[in-house]
Amino acid sequence: MMLDPKIPSGPLAEKWDRHRFDSKLVNPANRRKHTVIVVGTGLAGASAASSLGELGYRVQAFCIHDSPRRAHSIAAQGGINAAKNYQNDGDSIYRLFYDTIKGGDYRAREANVYRLAQTSVSIIDQCVAQGVPFAREYGGLLDNRSFGGAQVSRTFYARGQTGQQLLLGAYQSMMRQVEKGTVSLFANREMLDLVVVDGRARGIICRNLITGELERYAADAVCLATGGYGTAYYLSTNAVNSNVTAAWRAHKRGAFFANPCFTQIHPTCIPVSGEEQSKLTLMSESLRNDGRVWVPKAQDDTRHPNDIPDEDRDYYLERRYPSFGNLVPRDVASRNAKAVCDEGRGIGESKLAVYLDFRDAIARLGEPAIRSKYANLFDMYQKITDENPYREPMRIYPAIHYTMGGLWVDYNLMSTVPG
């Protein structure tokens, strides 16, 4: 089979606008004649279901949980990027495009990434319309902070609970369409198979997790929004039931699977603490805005971190990457953390951790300012480790996080199975 990405012709900045104009439209009166199945009701699935329902399509949304509010999207913490340039610090659609391409090691499909950068500004507007309580400045405008791999502030956030607030916004938007009758929600359903008729996806087979019955549903199109495969690894930040079975079953029906090696290693996670844990806990990327990453200069330094003076500390990211400092891209931060631990300078009982220290930020801004930004994250860390990050540095180490591989799709986000 020849893989055709169906990338529109023309200059990069014009591809999406040209493609939208050239695409066939569906008359509003005809949309109610078509049924779309959406498998998964996290951020992507709930947003897709609500948008399709609002457009007038008949939507059937399937949730593996008892409620869409339990989707693993709730675990995202730091924020969501968009090129609105509210900070007037030189951001632009092209700069977001460039940073994303560079962050992906120049391997991403440029047309899709540019479209992402273009639509990012509208995505923030959609989230605000759905009621997401993004942080705001004193003047009322949406606030921004920085993320790794960028030298501008373009991350919109809701303290350390951005994923939860985004999910609740998408959920309530979808439930509005459920109330209006355009979306039918099926909870406690696990997709078991993709129904393919004459070479096109035309429905799904699923199991009712309450009764155990097998059920079948037909539609004109099937949208999979079921997450990644991080739990293929022994430990990850993903929930255990984020097990990529829906995408795998579509693959068995002929959808190509691509780039499974494209797995993101997140640099700021709570280290492994025992042999019985089922997952790892993420500490937000946003913490590197104010936290400084360091290890002792000497190997096997067993002193308490508060007893180690600055001259005996190696702030290795600031030393090696002065332009970005602690906000280097995630893969760079992760590789460097592993490298210093391999040198014998890791900390903690396992020696597989580095420090993330807020001492200087607290001294500069005051503890109340740090609490206003990160209180829920600091509380989560203290409950898990019984260590107070306001009084001593956090211990962090890289962990399996998101996955960028999966079912291969073209510019229209269609897999190799039509429909």
PyMOL commands that set and color helices and strands:
alter all, ss='L'
color gray80, all
select helices_A, chain A and resi 12-22+28-31+43-55+68-70+72-75+93-103+110-129+162-180+230-232+245-252+285-289+305-307+310-312+316-320+325-327+330-345+359-365+367-385
alter helices_A, ss='H'
color red, helices_A
select strands_A, chain A and resi 35-39+58-62+80-81+155-156+183-186+189-197+200-208+214-218+221-224+257-258+263-269+292-296+313-314+354-357+394-403+406-407
alter strands_A, ss='S'
color yellow, strands_A
deselect
rebuild
show_as cartoon
